[in-house]
Amino acid sequence: MDAKLVAVFLAVVLKAVLDYIAEPIRQHWPNVDLWWFKYVSLVFGVALCWFIPLNVFLPYFSNAVIGSLLTGVLVGGVPKLLNDMLSNSAHATLVSSVSTLPATFAGSVSTLRAMGPENRSLPPTEKSVTIRPRGW
């Protein structure tokens, strides 16, 4: 079987397993922040690709260790990427924020984030925040 297909399959299975583990935690403790789950995913992805000598980068890296580690990072990082892409709340928030802005809006993403749900219908000139890098 092609190594790329195996890597995609492992990433989807890893996402399903991590969601299966995270769901009882979210039900029991609804306010817990599972920010550290992306690192668990990364560790499991690297471990899977290390013990199954899987190297997607074989044409690029002849060293099996580097190829397996990079493939593990890829397999471990895809569940986070899939979770971000499939998250309906983030997509719905962005779409509703952009659709309620006036047509003359020429602000930045930081201004869009500063406009909370309670004032999205206000023009950005009435309530906007400018975020500048340090040292300005």
C-alpha positions in Angstrom: 0.0 0.0 0.0 1.2 3.5 -0.7 2.8 5.2 2.3 0.8 8.4 1.8 -2.5 6.5 2.1 -1.3 4.8 5.2 -0.3 8.1 6.7 -3.7 9.6 5.9 -5.5 6.5 7.3 -3.4 6.7 10.5 -4.1 10.4 10.9 -7.9 9.8 10.6 -7.8 6.9 13.0 -5.7 9.0 15.5 -8.2 11.8 15.3 -11.1 9.3 16.0 -9.2 7.8 19.0 -8.4 11.2 20.5 -12.0 12.4 20.0 -13.1 9.2 21.7 -10.8 9.9 24.7 -11.6 13.6 24.8 -15.4 13.3 24.8 -15.8 11.8 28.3 -13.4 14.4 29.6 -15.5 17.2 28.0 -18.7 15.7 29.4 -17.4 15.3 32.9 -15.6 18.6 33.1 -17.2 20.9 30.5 -14.9 23.9 31.3 -11.6 22.1 31.0 -9.2 23.4 28.4 -7.8 20.6 26.3 -5.0 22.7 24.7 -2.5 20.0 25.6 -4.3 17.4 23.4 -2.5 18.6 20.3 0.8 17.5 22.0 -0.7 14.1 22.8 -1.7 13.8 19.2 1.9 14.7 18.1 3.5 12.1 20.5 1.1 9.4 19.4 1.7 10.2 15.7 5.5 10.1 16.1 5.2 6.8 18.1 3.0 5.2 15.4 5.3 6.1 12.6 8.3 5.1 14.5 7.1 1.6 15.4 5.5 1.1 12.0 8.5 2.2 10.0 6.5 4.6 7.9 8.4 7.2 5.8 6.3 9.4 3.5 9.4 11.5 2.8 11.5 8.6 1.3 12.2 10.4 -2.0 13.4 13.4 -0.1 15.2 11.9 2.9 17.1 8.7 2.6 17.6 8.6 6.3 14.8 6.5 7.7 15.0 8.1 11.2 14.4 11.6 9.9 11.7 10.4 7.5 9.8 8.5 10.2 10.0 11.5 12.6 8.7 13.9 10.0 6.0 11.5 9.0 5.1 11.2 12.6 4.8 14.9 13.0 2.6 15.0 9.9 0.4 12.2 11.2 0.2 13.8 14.6 -0.5 17.2 13.3 -3.3 16.3 10.8 -5.9 15.6 13.6 -5.5 19.2 14.9 -5.8 20.5 11.3 -8.9 18.3 10.7 -10.4 19.5 13.9 -9.9 23.1 13.0 -11.2 22.6 9.5 -14.3 20.7 10.6 -15.1 23.0 13.6 -18.5 24.5 12.8 -18.3 27.2 15.5 -15.1 28.8 14.2 -16.4 28.9 10.6 -19.8 30.1 11.6 -18.3 32.9 13.8 -16.1 34.1 11.0 -18.9 34.0 8.4 -21.3 35.8 10.7 -18.7 38.4 11.6 -17.8 39.2 8.0 -21.4 39.2 6.7 -22.5 41.8 9.3 -19.7 44.2 8.6 -20.5 47.3 6.5 -19.4 47.2 2.9 -17.0 50.1 3.5 -15.0 48.2 6.2 -11.3 48.5 5.5 -10.0 47.4 8.9 -7.8 44.5 9.9 -8.3 41.1 11.4 -7.4 42.5 14.8 -10.2 45.0 14.5 -12.6 42.2 13.6 -11.6 40.2 16.6 -12.0 43.2 18.9 -15.6 43.5 17.8 -17.5 41.1 20.1 -20.8 39.5 19.3 -22.7 42.2 21.2 -21.4 45.0 18.8 -20.9 43.3 15.4 -23.6 45.4 13.8 -21.9 48.7 14.8 -19.7 50.3 12.2 -16.0 49.8 13.0 -15.5 53.5 13.5 -17.7 53.6 16.6 -15.9 50.8 18.4 -12.6 49.5 17.1 -9.3 48.6 18.6 -5.9 49.1 17.0 -3.3 46.5 17.9 0.2 47.5 17.1 3.5 45.5 17.6 5.6 46.2 20.6 7.9 49.2 20.3 5.5 51.4 18.3 
